[in-house]
Amino acid sequence: MDDEQTRKLVVVAGATGDLGTRIVKALSAKGTPVRALVRRPASDLARDNVQQVPVDFGNGAALAHAVAGAACVVSALNGTAPVILDTQGKLLDAAVAAGVPRFIPSDFCLDYLATRPGDNRNMDLRRQFAARLDAAPICATSIFNGPFVDLLEGQAPIVLHRFRRVLFWGNADQVFDFTAKDDVAAYTADAALDHAAPRHLRISGDQISPRGLAELLTGLEGRRWLLLRAGGIGRLSAIITIARALTPKMDAPFPAWQGMQYLRDMSTGRGKLHGLDNARYGKADWTSAAAVLAPTIRLTSTREGIAPP
């Protein structure tokens, strides 16, 4: 990025969240002036070129003033309908009222343009907001990055270290996309400074199937990892229906059934990213699945007194 681009002001909403904090840091590292919209100032965001502005999203005039002068507004807001549709909608209205030229919504997910309406609540919310965004007089760029790579060992684990199994549904050779949050943040910072960024950008830090993961982990640990097929897509859909029926008023962004909806979109291949834009800003140091899994393998091997290869 040239000097003129790095001087552009970028506003980040949801700046104290996990991804939002990373986006602010990535922009700040480029020398970009950042205005972070916060409920209250946070020490994690304390930087010379970061201005923290407490905001009330219910005050349209004040919110428009808070985003005024920005070259781009980046939304890293996270939640369900009250956040993705209502709060983010107010942010969009404020950006339009203030004459901000560009808006990056809080998508940061698999490709919901290719998924089926009704199959995934969080994708449906983003699809609904996208329709409103496309009708607004502002240029928009959505970033699709697939699941965050911490899904491998996180809330909906695919990699089961205790059993040396890779859990999957359907086809063991279906390739998944995974992208590290820091990589997403760095790419988002570049996109925020790119006045010519297209409506959709697709990135993937690594692409690997369940079978590929089992082979990778076998190589990393020197002991054989096996596949564990939990069932077909039909069984997964049935479990999702039951789980959702048991928690009908769940408003959390990622209840168990939401994670399973994500896994279904991954396992069917409907949310698969195609035509990747990884090279658009010259980034080459993408975080691989191996880089994420290797530390855990080393820790496990050390605890068990086994030296990895």
C-alpha positions in Angstrom: 0.0 0.0 0.0 1.3 3.5 -0.8 1.4 6.4 1.6 -1.8 7.9 0.4 -3.7 4.7 1.1 -2.2 4.2 4.5 -3.4 7.7 5.6 -7.0 6.8 4.9 -9.2 6.7 8.0 -10.9 3.3 8.6 -13.7 2.9 11.2 -14.1 -0.5 12.8 -17.2 -1.5 14.7 -17.1 -4.5 17.0 -13.5 -3.4 17.6 -13.2 -5.1 21.0 -14.3 -8.5 19.8 -11.9 -11.3 18.9 -11.7 -10.6 15.2 -12.4 -6.8 15.5 -9.3 -6.4 17.8 -7.2 -8.2 15.2 -8.5 -6.0 12.4 -7.7 -2.9 14.3 -4.2 -4.1 15.0 -3.6 -5.1 11.4 -4.7 -1.7 10.2 -2.6 0.1 12.9 0.4 -1.9 11.9 0.1 -0.5 8.3 0.1 3.0 9.7 -3.6 3.5 8.9 -5.5 5.9 11.2 -8.3 3.8 12.9 -11.4 4.9 14.7 -12.6 2.1 16.8 -16.2 2.2 17.9 -16.4 0.8 21.4 -18.8 0.6 24.4 -15.9 1.6 26.6 -12.1 2.1 25.9 -10.0 -1.1 25.9 -6.4 -1.4 26.7 -5.9 -3.9 23.9 -6.6 -1.2 21.4 -4.3 1.5 22.9 -2.1 2.6 20.0 -0.9 6.0 18.7 -3.0 5.9 15.5 -6.1 4.3 17.1 -8.9 6.6 18.3 -11.4 4.8 20.6 -14.9 6.4 20.3 -17.6 5.2 22.7 -20.9 5.0 20.7 -24.6 4.5 21.3 -25.9 2.6 18.2 -29.4 3.8 19.1 -28.4 7.4 18.4 -28.3 7.7 14.7 -26.9 11.3 14.5 -24.1 10.5 17.0 -23.3 7.3 15.1 -23.1 9.2 11.8 -20.8 11.7 13.4 -18.6 8.9 14.7 -18.1 7.4 11.2 -17.8 10.7 9.3 -14.6 11.2 7.3 -13.9 7.5 7.0 -12.8 5.9 3.7 -14.3 2.6 4.8 -16.4 1.3 7.6 -15.6 -2.3 8.7 -18.1 -4.2 10.7 -16.8 -7.0 12.9 -20.0 -7.1 14.9 -21.0 -10.7 15.9 -24.3 -12.0 17.0 -27.8 -13.1 15.8 -30.5 -11.0 14.3 -30.5 -8.1 16.8 -26.8 -7.6 16.0 -26.4 -8.6 12.4 -29.6 -7.1 11.1 -30.5 -4.3 13.6 -27.3 -3.0 15.0 -25.3 -3.5 11.8 -28.2 -2.0 9.9 -27.9 1.2 12.0 -24.2 1.2 11.3 -24.9 1.0 7.6 -27.5 3.8 7.8 -24.9 6.0 9.6 -22.3 5.3 7.0 -24.6 6.3 4.2 -25.8 9.4 6.1 -22.2 10.4 6.6 -21.2 9.9 3.0 -18.7 7.1 3.7 -17.9 5.5 0.3 -17.3 1.9 1.3 -18.6 -0.7 3.8 -17.3 -4.2 4.7 -20.0 -6.2 6.5 -19.5 -8.8 9.2 -19.6 -11.8 6.9 -16.2 -13.6 7.4 -17.7 -17.0 6.8 -18.2 -19.7 4.1 -19.8 -18.8 0.8 -23.4 -18.2 1.7 -24.2 -17.3 -1.9 -24.0 -21.0 -2.7 -25.7 -22.4 0.4 -29.4 -23.2 0.6 -31.7 -20.7 2.4 -33.0 -22.2 5.6 -30.1 -24.6 6.1 -28.0 -22.3 8.2 -29.3 -19.6 10.5 -26.2 -17.5 10.5 -25.8 -17.7 6.8 -29.5 -16.7 6.3 -28.9 -13.6 8.5 -26.0 -12.5 6.4 -27.9 -13.2 3.2 -30.7 -11.0 4.5 -28.4 -8.2 5.4 -26.6 -8.5 2.0 -29.9 -7.7 0.3 -30.2 -4.5 2.3 -26.6 -3.6 1.7 -26.9 -4.1 -2.0 -29.8 -1.7 -2.1 -27.9 1.0 -0.2 -26.0 3.8 -2.0 -22.6 2.6 -0.9 -19.9 0.3 -2.3 -19.6 -3.0 -0.4 -17.1 -5.8 -0.1 -17.9 -9.1 1.6 -15.0 -11.3 2.6 -15.6 -15.1 2.6 -12.9 -17.1 4.4 -14.6 -20.3 5.2 -14.5 -21.6 8.9 -11.9 -20.2 11.1 -9.1 -22.7 11.5 -9.6 -23.0 15.3 -12.8 -25.0 14.4 -10.4 -27.9 14.0 -9.9 -28.1 17.8 -12.6 -25.7 19.1 -16.3 -25.7 19.9 -17.1 -28.2 17.2 -13.9 -30.2 17.0 -13.1 -32.3 14.0 -9.8 -33.4 15.3 -10.3 -35.7 18.3 -6.8 -35.9 19.9 -7.9 -38.2 22.7 -9.0 -40.9 20.2 -6.6 -40.1 17.3 -9.6 -39.8 15.1 -10.7 -37.2 12.5 -14.5 -36.8 12.7 -16.5 -36.3 9.5 -19.9 -36.6 8.0 -20.6 -37.8 4.5 -17.6 -38.0 2.3 -14.1 -38.2 3.7 -12.6 -36.6 0.6 -14.8 -33.5 0.7 -12.3 -30.6 0.9 -12.8 -27.9 3.5 -11.6 -24.3 3.7 -9.9 -23.0 6.8 -8.4 -19.6 7.5 -6.7 -18.2 10.6 -8.2 -15.2 12.2 -5.0 -13.2 12.0 -4.9 -13.9 8.3 -8.5 -12.8 7.9 -7.7 -9.6 9.8 -4.6 -8.8 7.7 -6.5 -9.4 4.5 -9.5 -7.3 5.7 -7.1 -4.4 6.5 -5.8 -4.6 2.9 -9.4 -4.7 1.5 -10.4 -1.8 3.6 -7.7 0.3 1.9 -8.6 -0.9 -1.6 -11.0 1.5 -3.2 -11.4 -0.9 -6.1 -12.2 -4.0 -4.1 -15.0 -6.1 -5.7 -18.3 -7.0 -4.1 -17.0 -10.4 -2.9 -13.5 -11.6 -2.0 -12.8 -15.3 -1.3 -9.8 -16.4 0.7 -8.7 -19.7 2.2 -5.6 -20.2 4.3 -5.6 -24.0 3.8 -7.8 -26.5 2.0 -7.9 -30.0 3.2 -10.3 -33.0 3.5 -10.9 -35.2 6.6 -8.8 -37.9 4.9 -6.1 -35.3 4.3 -6.2 -34.3 8.0 -5.8 -37.9 9.1 -2.8 -38.3 6.9 -1.3 -35.0 8.0 -1.7 -35.9 11.7 -0.2 -39.3 11.2 2.8 -37.6 9.7 3.1 -35.1 12.4 2.8 -37.5 15.3 4.3 -40.6 13.8 1.3 -42.7 15.0 -1.6 -43.6 12.9 -4.7 -41.4 12.9 -8.0 -42.9 11.7 -11.2 -41.5 10.2 -14.4 -41.6 12.2 -17.5 -41.3 10.1 -20.4 -40.1 12.3 -22.9 -40.7 9.6 -24.3 -39.3 6.4 -25.7 -35.9 5.7 -29.2 -37.1 6.4 -28.3 -38.2 9.9 -26.6 -34.9 10.6 -29.7 -33.0 9.4 -31.9 -35.1 11.7 -29.6 -34.4 14.7 -29.7 -30.6 13.9 -33.5 -30.7 13.8 -33.7 -32.4 17.2 -31.0 -30.2 18.8 -32.7 -27.0 17.5 -36.1 -28.2 18.7 -34.7 -28.7 22.2 -33.3 -25.1 22.3 -35.9 -23.0 20.4 -35.1 -19.8 22.1 -31.3 -20.0 21.9 -30.0 -16.6 20.8 -26.3 -17.3 21.2 -24.3 -16.9 18.0 -23.0 -20.5 18.1 -25.2 -23.0 19.9 -24.3 -26.6 19.2 -26.8 -26.9 16.4 -25.4 -23.8 14.7 -22.0 -25.5 14.6 -23.6 -28.6 13.1 -25.2 -26.4 10.4 -21.8 -25.1 9.6 -20.4 -28.6 9.4 -23.3 -29.6 7.1 -22.5 -26.8 4.7 -18.9 -27.8 4.8 -19.6 -31.5 4.4 -22.0 -31.1 1.4 -19.5 -28.8 -0.3 -22.2 -26.1 -0.7 -20.2 -23.5 1.2 -16.9 -24.4 -0.5 -14.9 -21.4 -1.7 -14.0 -21.3 -5.4 -12.0 -18.7 -7.4 -9.8 -17.7 -4.5 -8.5 -14.1 -4.2 -5.6 -15.0 -1.9 -3.0 -13.3 -4.1 -4.9 -10.0 -4.6 -2.7 -8.1 -2.0 0.4 -10.2 -2.3 0.0 -12.0 1.0 1.9 -15.3 0.9 2.3 -16.4 4.6 -1.1 -18.1 5.0 -1.4 -20.2 8.2 -1.7 -23.9 7.4 -3.6 -26.6 9.2 -0.3 -28.2 10.0 0.9 -25.0 11.7 -2.1 -25.0 13.9 -2.1 -28.7 14.8 1.6 -29.2 15.3 1.9 -27.5 18.7 -0.9 -29.6 20.1 0.7 -32.7 18.7 4.0 -31.8 20.3 2.3 -31.1 23.6 0.4 -34.4 23.5 3.6 -36.4 22.6 5.6 -34.7 25.4 2.9 -35.6 27.9 3.0 -39.2 26.8 6.8 -39.4 26.6 6.8 -40.0 22.8 9.1 -38.0 20.5 7.3 -36.9 17.4 9.1 -37.5 14.0 
